[in-house]
Amino acid sequence: MLTVSNLTYLHENDKGVLNINFELKKGDHLALIGESGCGKSTLIKTVYGLFDLDKGSIKWRKEEILGPAYNLVPGYKRFKHLSQEFDLMPFTTSEENIQKFLSRETPEENQRRSDELIALFDLDEVKHQKVKTLSGGQKQRVAIAQALAKPPELILLDEPFSHIDQFLKHRLRRRLFKFLKKEEITCIFATHDADDVLPFSDFTMVLKDGKSLDFRTTQQVYSKPKNEYCASLFGDVNVIDTCEFNLELADDKVIIFPHEIRVGTTSKYQGRVTSSYFKGSHYLIEIDFNSKSIFATSTEDFKINDNVNFDFDWDKIKNRLN
């Protein structure tokens, strides 16, 4: 189990992370989300043991993780850390980089392991190429495979798919998190992409200005967001004034997602279309209502300045909030 208690670390510019608390069990996956500069990368590096804490403690199975003041080589031995700058050997091949940390006593097992990872991350075509000749996305895949060559107990990933082409990202993401679950490897990953978070994390922490605004199961963080900032990290949202719409709710304002608003010709409220965005399976419609923007999804496209009727799907909203 990973136990993080009152973790505080500040850089010289007084930015960092403050009073962070959470626990993870073996095999749990935690997503760290928040705007740029909120402290995601700092938290990952601190948990790995790259910084000396100003306050608090980090423990893995009751063993305290200490920073560089206590270790000649910083970084906890049972963890692997994949940063946004890949720690690869540029003048050796992809395969040699993956095999770098494997024991030389079991060459057959080493080859089996590296072959498995090469296939997992679609690296067959470049396994004999020197790393310096690879694209950014290929280097990122080699770096992930290298980190998993000797399975860690916990892996820390900082924007693990940022350089990978979109057409590969979906497949590789599914493969990676499925592999981690199969191997029962605990994972903490920082991301800006909600598609990384919702399907693949057990827990989500929302960070802002170095502080944790929320830490719950991912379903809870999404379904019952603490505020507009937390909700907006997953996409467009509406903050509705309950009095303006005569809604019988306890709170003065309620967060409603675009797919929870019905668009139709006989709906209760009417507004004017100011924008329409094609999203593949649907359109995202921006509606001006009393000089405020309302975002709704629709299977039908609308032209700018079209009048459109809309209403709230209370069955969906109440089901989410209950």
Disulfide bonds with the S-S distance in Angstrom:
none
